[in-house]
Amino acid sequence: MSDVIDFEQPTQDDVQFDLRGLFVAAIRTTLETLLEEEMKRLVGGARWARMGRKDYRNGSYLRGLVTSMGHLEVAVPRSRRSGSAGAILGRYQRRTDEVDEAIVASYVNGISTRKMSKVTKALMDEEVGRSTVSRVTKSLEKRVEDLRRAPLTEPIHYLYLDATFLDARWARRVENVAALVAYGVGLDGKRRLLAVTIGAQESEASWTDLLRQLTDRGLTGVKLVIADDHAGLKAAVRSHLPEALLQRCTVHLQRNALSKTPWRLRGRVGREVGNIFCAPSLKEAKKRLEAFKAGLGQELPEAAACVEAGFAAATQFYAFPQAHWRRLRSTNGLERLNLEIKRRIRAVGAFPDRKSALRLITAVALETTATWGRREYLNMKLLQSEEEKPQAKAA
């Protein structure tokens, strides 16, 4: 007869299940202890005490609560006249704050309202419905308001503007609307997200509304606006920032020229047009433009005419410090932000309204640009030195 006892080693799932049960029990015990202390304060004494009592106990009721460790039920004591001790848990609250924060973070990072229940089921063994996710994510409205009302106390010398497009329900129909984004570079040389708005379309009225918000908040000192060649945008800039130069994005101009080029020549045209705007001086850029017109431009007159027509607007960056040129001649920084926004809204499809679209886009933009304040984007001392040179010569 063998004395060896067969012992089945617990699996990882068994260990996790047991640990989850222990943690849930500890959370329940902690909460019920706090509730009991609150009840002592309400009635003026501990259970069965008779001296100094202000009220009397009136049983308890079970309150469900979703925590990061799962669902639990807590016994909430009640009093006859002072109500229950549930204020500690929060009135009507059915989830802890950390669960709501996790839902908001998941939503911002790409989990749709439909799939959120699978995530919460896997993490907390509790499903959260679409309507609950929609209510929880309304907390993002504060981020929208904070960005919209933030005062601009320092000059913004470089202002970048661009738009992306999305589908949102409007007047009971799904329409394609424009999300307008603005960021700037101030005296410290760091990029800063300035505004996000939703317009019915990318038009002069939409850009005027965004620029009016910025000027009302204190926007000053703009020397260069970097944007695409949009007629409505240009009109809005001339109206609200008449002293600023307008730099046409060279990447957009290059794409416009390529759209007038056959596929077999697009690589060559792209390199030659890009080389024009990488010239070490405006004079050299003009020479390269002439060389392009005399060469490939003879075979592609439409592309050559497109580049020539946009050349003046696309070379405004030459009036600023050379070290800034690479980041002033295009809106590539905003393009990357727009790509991140599009990646996130792809999981949504069509938004139920423009307000919910603005909430999510603002949250994504703020999260994506959160690292901008950690490093210098441009050395703005170079701009100050350039401005001081003419004054020194005049003196």
Secondary structure, DSSP 8 states (H G I E B T S, - for coil): -----------HHHHHHHHHHHHHHHHHHHHHHHHHHHHHHHHTS-TT--TT-SS-EEEEEEEEEEETTEEEEEEEEEESSS-BSGGGT-TT--B-HHHHHHHHHHHHTT--TTTHHHHHHHHHS----HHHHHHHGGGGHHHHHHHHH----S-EEEEEEEEEEEEEEETTEEEEEEEEEEEEEETTS-EEEEEEEEESSSSHHHHHHHHHHHHHTT-----EEEE---HHHHHHHHHH-TTSEEEE-HHHHHHHHHTTS-GGGHHHHHHHHHHHTT-SSHHHHHHHHHHHHHTHHHH-HHHHHHHHHHHHHHTGGGGS-GGGHHHHS--HHHHHHHHHHHHHHTTT-EESSHHHHHHHHHHHHHHHTTTGGGS-SS-THHHHHHHHHHHHHH-
